[in-house]
Amino acid sequence: MIYDSYRPRDVFTTHTVTNQPEALVDINAAATDPALQAALAREGAGWGRDQLDIYGRLAASRLLRAGEAANANPPALVRYDAGGRRIDEVDFHPAYHECMTLARQHGLHALSWTEPRVGAQVLRSALFYLHNQFEAGTACPTTMTHAAVPVLQAAGPAYAGWCDKILAGDYDPRARPITDKRAATIGMGMTEKQGGSDVRANTTRAEPVADDRYILTGHKWFFSAPMSDAFLVLAQDQSPGTPGLSCFFLPRWRADGTRNAIELNQLKDKLGDRANASAEAEFHAADAWRLGAPGRGVATILNMVAQTRLDCMLGSAALMRQALVQAVHHARQRQVFGTRLVDQPLQAEVLADLALESEAALALSLRLARAFEGHSAHDTQLARLATPIGKYWVCRAAPTFVNEAQECLGGAGYIETSMLPRLFRQSPLNSIWEGAGNIQCLDMLRALERAPEAKAALFDELDQAAGRHDAFDAHVERLKTRLYTTPDPAAARRVAGDAAQALQAAILLRSNDSWVGEAFCDARLGVNGSRAYGTAELGALREALIERAFPE
């Protein structure tokens, strides 16, 4: 066969690329987030705006690129060195270490404790929120290191050498004894195969040796951040007359410079959180020291868990925020039927509804961060009750939210060159970590039953917004009626959701941008409260909500 019109392949052009958004890189993730700026000032940390601005630039550039590489190259377990010695170390891609370095240098692990100013916890939470938008895996060792500090400080001067290195604005990933290191990270081990969330079913035994020193024998099914320098773990205390769990400080290295008897059986092959390592571990008479009172292990470690639950909220709010930004950016640059996608009424309705949900999640998270600073009895009690409420509600919202944002991009949101698949895989984690939804709701019920002052603090917080919106007032009245007595456990999810939305509405209604709160009340608490994104009928507010979410 003869091709008379034959031309070399490189002469043909099938099409030019048009109507495809440019990559969204090297922006300032803080400066382009008016809701974050407003919440920072509202919760008493406006003095940290410059620091937030610096990290906003780094997060959307260096952290973004390092996060992509760290997730594409998960860690690997190295059981033996070249000489056949058991080492049980975790090997990470250099990009992971860059992410950890950025977090440490900017105080995400320590700023709450090293900055003696009102709003320090709020600023640290805002920085953590930025970090999670671009790399969530390194948030795990960062949050546990941060949360361990008050537990160790309460344990007394014996941990002074550790605390100094935990708080250091440095990152030292080497597997070395603490005396040879510049900085340290902390992990956690609570759950076991037979118990899961029921930690009282743990079988790991702690045999007393001398004073507060013990040897631990047993296992942990989820051993978080196994490359850490030390861990807080729960074990059955075998001290005479001390039935039950105690909390223990388990270092990776013994005092004599030898490796502690901690063996890593495997790293978990996880749905998301790919940059981070989680392991199954066994202890073979491993050296440990008791923290807190004997038999009070759950109460001791809950001081750490409360902080990490707040970080779960922040992490989920961050994933929602970044998914929203990606969706809005796509919709502004993509044309459909001759009109920009963002100008299509139904698509704009979806984006505006997502923007409303994202801001509400952030508002509740940063309000709780201020409450965690404990500047008043009201805030301390509010944190006790609102933490499980907020953790349940915000974390359960993330997967549906991120999936809705994926749909805004169509097939492009399902392709690995987009951030959205990584955000979606990550989105269920925080609802499971540190107690799944039912655990949070049952914790809420315990607080309602045992701490009437916490319920009073919740009502006082809501009353500060009374009279600002009819739907809000009616919603709060119904909530108070339900909480007059401790609710039926089977109704706990409904009550937690109602309480969370009431808190979100109250915070937004009291803000300088109260119109956002009014829109939230209409969309979520009114008689036609939306049950799916894009059904709130936001009308003339659509454009303003989208612009506020991510200024064009």
N, C-alpha and C positions, 0 to 999 in steps of 0.2 A: 504494500500500500504506500502511496506517495502523498506526503502532506505538503501541498504547494504553499500553504500559508503558515508553515512552521516557523515559529520564532523561539528563541531560547526562553526557558521558564522565567528567568528573572526579569523579562520585559513585561510580563503580565502583571497587572495590579487588579486584584479582585475587588478591593474596597479600601477606603481610608477610614481610620478610626474616628468616629464622631459620636457625640451624645453619650460619652462615657466620662464619669467624674474623674478628676485628677486625684491622686493619692493625698490623703490628709495627713501631712507630716510637718514636723518642726513648727507647730503652733505653740501658743502659751496656754496650757490647759487650765491655768488658774484665771488668767485675765479674760478668757473667753467664757467664763462661767459666772454670770452676775448673781445667780442664786447662792453660789458658794461664797462670793464676796460679801453678800448681804448677811448670810448666816454667820460668817466669821465675826463680823462687827456686832451682830445682834447678841452673840453668845460671849462677848467680852474678850475677843482675841484680835481685834482690829490692829493692835500694835504689831502683829506678826505678818502683816500683808506683804511686806518686802520679801520675807523668807518664803512665803507661799508662792510669790511670783517667781522667785528663782527656781523653786522646785517644779513649778508649772512648766517652765521652759525645758528643764532637764527631762521631766517625765515624758513629754511628747516628742522627744528626740532621742537622747541616749538610752533612756529606759525602754522606750518603745522598741528600738532596734535590738537591744540586748535581750529584752523579753521574748521577742520572736525567736531569736537563736537559742535561748535557754529552753524554750518549750519544744523546739524542733530537735533538741539533743538532750533527752532525759538523762538523769543520773544513773550510774551503774554501781552495783555492789561489788566490792573487791574483798574477798574473804581472806586471801593469803598474799603475802609478799613474795618476791622472787626466790627467797630462801625457804619457802614453805611454812613460815610462821603465820599463825592466825592473827589477822589484824582487823577484820570487820570494819572497813572504811567505805565511805561513799565517794565516788569519783564524779565530779561535776564539770560541766562545760565551763570554759572561762566566762561566758556571758552570764551565767548564774552568779558568779562571784562579782561581776560588775554591778549587777542589780543589788546584791547585798551591800556592796561598798557604798552605793548611792544612798540606800536606806540608812545605813549606819552614820555616814558623814552628815546627814541632815536631821539626825535625831529622832527618827521614827521609832526607835527602840527605847528611847530614854528621855525625851524632852519633857514629858509630864513630870519627871522626878528631878531633873537638873535645872529647870527654869523656874525660879521662885516668884512667879507672877500669876495673877488671876488670868485665866484663859490659856494656861500652858497645855492642859489636856485637850482643849478645843483646837488649838493650833496643831498639836501633834496629830489629832484625829483628822484634821483637814489635809495634812500632808499624807497621812496614811490613805485617805480617800483618793488623792491624786495618784499615789503609787499603784493602788489596786486596779486602776483603770487600764494600766499598761502592762503590769506583770503581777499577777496575784499569787503565784507560787511562793515567792520569797516573803510574802506577808506572813506565812505560817511561822517560821522561826523568829521573825521580827516581832510579831504580836506576843508570842510566848516569852521571849526574852523581856519584853516590856512588862508583861503581866506578872512575871516572877519577882520583880524587884521589891514590891511592898511585902511579899511573903518572906523573902530573905531578910529584908531590913527588920521585920518584926522578930526574926529568929535570933537577933543579937549580934554581937561583935565577932562571933566565930566566922561569919560570912563576909566580913569587911573586905578581905582580899578578893573575894569573888565579886562583890557588888561593884567595886571600883572598875573591874575589867568588864563587867556586864554593861556598865554605864558609859564606858569609853567610846568616844566618837571615832572609832577605828574598826577595822574588820580584819580578823586573823583566822583564816580557814584551816590552818594547819592542825593536824591531829597530834597534839603535844600536851604534856602535863600543864596544868594551869599556871604553874610557876614560870614556865617558859613562854607564855603567851602575852600578847599585848591587849587582847580583847577576848571576850567569851560570849557564847550564845547558849540559850537554855531551851530544852525540849520538854516533852511531857509523855507520860505513860499511864493511862488510867484503865482502858478497857481490856478485857480478856475474852477469849472465845466463848466461854460458857455464860457470860453475863451481859456483855455489851454495855448499854446504859445503866444496867443494874450492877453498879460497881461493888455493892455489898456481897455479890456472889463471887468476887475475886478470890482466887486460891493462892496467889503468890504469898509466901511466908517470909516474915521478917524476924530473924532470931537475934535477940540482944547479945552483944559481945561485951561492951563496956560503956558506961555513961549513955550517950545518945547514939553510939555506934552500933550498927546492925549488919547482918549479912542477909541478902535477899536471894531467895530461890523460887523460880517460877517463870511466868511468861507474860508478854503483852501482845495482844492481837493487833492493836494499832499503836505503834510507837512513833510519835510525831517528831519530825526533824531529827532523825537518828544520828546525824553528823554533829550534833550539838556537843558542847563541852560538859554539860551536866543535865540532869532530868529531874523533874518532880514526878514521883510515882506514888501509887497507893498499894499497900500490902497489908495482909493480916498480921497485926502486931502480936507476937508470941510472948511478950513480957508478962510476968506473973500478974494476974489480976487486971489485965488490960485486954478484954475481948474487943474485937472489931478492928476496923481499918485505922492505920496511921498514915501520915504523909511522910515521904522520905526524899532526901536529897541524894541523888545517885550520880557521882562523877564518872566521867569516862575513864579517868586514870586514878590509880590509887596514890596514896600519899608518898609511897616509896618510889614512884615514877614508873611503875609497871601498869600494863593495861588492866582495867577492871574486868571482871568476868561477865561481860555483856556480849552476847553473840547475836548477830543479825541473821535470821533464817532466810529472809527474802525481802525485797522491796515490793511494795504493792504496785500492781499494774492498774493505774487509776484512769477513770473516765476523763477527768481534767486534772488541773493542778500538776501538769506534767513536769514543770521545771523543778518542783520540790520533791523530796524523798519522804516516803512513809514506809515503815518497816514492821515486820513481825520480829519480836526479840525474845530471847531467853536469858535468864540470870542464873548463874551457877555459883552460889555463895558470893555474890557481888557485894562489895563494901558500900554502905550507905549510912546516912545520918538522919535521925528523926527530926522533922520540923513540926513545931506546934505541940500541943498536948497529946499524950498517948490516947489512942482510941478516937481522936478527933480529926482523923485524916480528911474526911469529906468536907468538914467545915473549913479546915485549913486550905485545902486546894481550891475551894470555891471562891476564896479571895482572889485567886488567879483567874478562875473561870469567868467571874463577872467581867473582868477586863477583856478577856478574849471574846466574850459574847458581844460586847460593844463593838469590837473589831469585826465580828461577823456581820453586824448590821452595816458598818461602814464599807466593808468589802462588797456586800450585795448592792448597796446604794451606788458604789463606784462602777460596778459592772453595768448597772442600769444607765448610769450617766454616759458611759462611753458608747454603749449601744445606741442611745438616743443621738449622740453627736454624729455617729456614723450614718444613721438613718437620715438626719436632717441634712447633712452634707451631701449625701447622695441625691436626696429629693430636690435640692436646689440646683444641681447641675444636670439632672436627667430630665429630658422632655418626653412627654407622652401625649400623642394626639395633638401635637403642635403647641402644647402648654407645659411649662415647668411642672414637674410632679408636685412640688411644694405648693403650687397654686391650684391644684386640683382640690375642690372642696372636701371630698371624702378622705383623701390622703392627708390633707392639712388637719382634718378633725382627728385622725389617728395620731399624728405627730404632736398636736397640741395636748391631747389626752395623755400621751406618754410623758410629755414635758411636765405636766401637772403631777403625775405620779412620781417622777424622778425628784422633783423639788421637795415633795412631801417626805420622801424617804430620807433625803439629806437633812431636812429640817429637824426631823425627829432624832436622827443620829447625833447631830451636833448639839441639840438641846440636852440629850442624855450625857454627852461628853462633858458639858458644863456641870450637870448634876453630879457626875463622878468626882468632880473636884471637891465636893462636900463643903461648900462655903456656908451652908445653912442646914438645919435639921430637916427643913422641907426638901431640899435637894437630895440629901442622903436617903430619906424615905422614898422619894419619888424614884430614885435610881433602883431601889430594891424591887419595886413592883413593875416599873416601866421597862426594865431591861428584858425580862422574859417576854413581855408583851411585844416590845419592838423587835426583838430578835425573831420571834415567831413570824410577825407580819411582814417585815421588810425582806427577810430572807426567803420566805415562801413566794414573794412577789417576783423575785428576780428571773426565774426560768421563763415564765410566761411573758414577762416584759421583753427579755432579750429575744425570744422567739418572734414576738410581734415586730421588733426592729429588724430582724432578719427578713421578714416578709416584705418590709418596705423596700428592700433591695432586690427582691425576687431571687432568681437563681444565683445572682452575684453574692448574696448573703450566705449562701450555702457552700461557697468555694473557699478553700483554705488560704487563698491569697488575701482574703478579707479577714479582718480581725474577728468578725462575728462568730464563726465556728468556735474559736478559742474561748470567747466570752460565754457562748452558750454551754460548752462543756464544763466551764468553771461554775456556771450559775447555780447548779443544785447543791454545791458543796457546803456553803455556809448554813443552809437549812438543816444539814445533817450534823455538821461539826459542832462540838460543844453542846450537844443535846438537841435531838430532832424536835420537830414541831410539837408533838404531844408532850415531850419532856418540858418544854417551855411553858405550855399551857398548864400543866400540872404544878409547875413551880409557881406560876401566877396564883393558882388556887391556894397553895400553901401560904403565900404571902398575904392573901386576902384573909385567910383564916387565922393566921398566927400574928399578923402585924397590922392591927387596925389603924395604926398611925400611918402606914404606907398607903392604905386606901384613902385616908383623910388627905394625904399629900396629893394623890391623884385628883381627888375632887377639887381641892384648892387650886391646882394647876388649871383645871378645866374652867373653874369659876372665873378665872382672870379674863376669859374671853366671852363671858356671858353677855347676852344682849347685842352681840355683833352680827348675828345671823339667825334667822328663825329656824332654819333646818338644823343648825348646830345646837341651839337651845333644846329643841325637841329630841335630838339624838342623845344629848347628855342626860336629859331627864329619863329617857328610857334606860340608858346605861345604869344610872344610879338606882333605878328601881330593881334592875336585875342583880345589882351588887349589894342590895340591902341585906341579903343573906348570901352565904357562899354558894355559888352556882353548882348545879349538877355537873360532875366531871364530863359527862357526855356533851355538855353544852360549852365546854371551856374554849373550844376554837372560835365559836361564834362570839363569845364574850371578849376574848383577846383581840379579835379583829375589830369589833366595835370600839374597844378601848383605844386601840392603836390609831384608828381613823379619827377618833375624838381628839386625841393628843395632837395628831398632825394638823387638824383643822384649827385647834386652839393656838398653836405656834404660828401658823400662817396668818390667822386673823389678827394677831397682836403685832405682826411685823409692820415695817414701814410700807411694804407693798401689800397692804391688806386685800387688794383686789384679787391677788392670787388665792388668798384664803377664802374669799367669797366664791370664787370660781370652783375651788375644791369642794366647798360645802354644797354648792348646786350640783356638782357632778357626782359626788360620792354619798352625800347624806340626805339629799332631797328625795321627794317621793318617786322621782324618776332616776334615782341614783344608778349610775352605769354599772353594768355587769360584765362588759367587755370593752376593750379599748376601741375608741372610735364611735361610741354610742352616747357620749355625754352631752351632745348638742351644745358645744361651747360657742358657736356662732361668731359674733364679732370679736371675741377674745382669742380666736385661733391664731391670728397673725402675731399678736402681742406675746402670747405664750411661747410660740416658736422662736421669736426674736429674742426673748428673754433667756430661753434655754441655750441658744448658741447664736450670738449676734453675727449677722451676715457680714 
